[in-house]
Amino acid sequence: MNLTNATPRHALTLIEVLAATVLLALVAGACASMLRTAALAHTADSEPVRLDELSALADDLLAPSADSPASDSVHRWLDTSDRALELPWPDRPDLPPVSLFRLTSTESRAEHAWIELCTADTRVWRWVRVEAFSQEPAE
């Protein structure tokens, strides 16, 4: 038998494809089980946030005259940043943290912005005047 005239192989055999598929299915099954266990462990530790609790926190944090460290950091964040801000609950460390997002306009001199406060399963929006938090005098 002359092997010099043999054509090179360009594809996988059926056995190779089946073996790869079985290995991939085993890995996916193991990962799915671990992810489900982790998700259940995470949700079991924290109780859900009620809408009225998140609304009250939003009102407290965004009040222009609020005197708390968390409120001060929110006011500075409103003036200087477009990134998200994550804060722990002031009196409830057992609850998941609150994420704040500033939804801005494409208009460069917008005086208002939507602020979204959200936890894992609850969201609240507030329409705030951005100038009210600014330390600099308005033009």
N, C-alpha and C positions, 0 to 999 in steps of 0.2 A: 504494500500500500504506500503510495507516494503522498506525503503530507505537504509538499511544497506547493501543490496546486490548490490547496484547501482555501476556501473563501473565509475572510474574517467574519466573526459573529457580530451582528448589529443590534440584537434584541435579547431580552431576558427570556428564560425558559418558563414554562408554566409552573414548574416546581418552585423556582425562585420567586415568582410573583405571589404564589400562594403562601410561601413561608414569610415573606415580607408583610403580607396582609394579616396573617395570624399574629405576628409579633406586634404590629401596629395596633391591632384590636386589643391585645393584652395590655399594652401600655396605656391606651385610652381608657380602658375599663378601670385600671388601677388609679389613674389620675382622677377620673370622675368620682370614684368612691371617696378619695381623700378630700376633694373639693367640697363634696356634699357634707361630709363630716365636719369640715372646718366651718362651713356656712351655718350649719345647725348650732355649732358651739358658739359662734359669734352672736347669733340672734338670740340665743337662750340667756346670755349674760345681760343684755340690755332690754329694758322695758320700752315700749313704744312711746313716742312723744305725742302728747295731745296737742291739737291745733290751738286751743286757747292758751296753753303754756308757751308755745312758740310765738304766738301773737303778742302775749304780754312781754316776753323777752325782747321781741323786735321793737315794741314801743319804748321799752326802757333803754335799750341800746341806742336808738336813733333819736331820742329826745335831745334837743339842743342844750338843755340845761342839766342833763344828767351828770351827777358827780360820782363816777365810779371808774376804776382803772380800765375795765373792759369798754366802757362807753368812750373814754378818752382815746383808746387805741382804734376804735371804730371811726371816730371823727377824724383822726389823723389819716386813717386808711382812705376815707372818702375823699380827702383833699389831695392825696398824693399817689394813689395806686389804682391800677386797673386789674390787678390780680385778685385771686380769691383770698379770703381771710378765714381762718378756722379758729373758733373760740370754744373753750369749755363752758359748761353751764356754771354760772356763779355759785349757786347753792346746791346743785345736784350733780356731783361727779359720777353718779351711776348712769346718767343719760349719755347717749352718744354726742360727740361735739357738734356744734352748729357751724355750718359753712356759710359765709356771706359772699355773694357775687354782686358786682356792680354792672348793671346792664346800661351801657351808655349809648348816646346818640352819635351819629356820624357828624353831626353839627359841632364845630369846634367850640362854640360859646354856649353850649347847652347849660341851662340853669337848674335843670332837674335830672334825676336819674332814677331808674328802678333799682331797688336793692332786693335781692332774693336771699332769704334765710332758709336753709334747708338742713334737715337731718336725713337719716336713711329712708324714712317713709312719710315725712311731712314737709310741706313747703309753704312759705308765707312771702308775699311781696309787699313792699312799701314804696310809695312814690315820694321821694324826698327832694327838697331844695338843696342843691349842693352848696350854694353860697352861704346858707345858714351855718355851715360848719367851718367855713374858711376863716382863718385867723387874719388874713390880709383884708384891707378895706376894698369894697367893690369899686370898679372903675365907673 
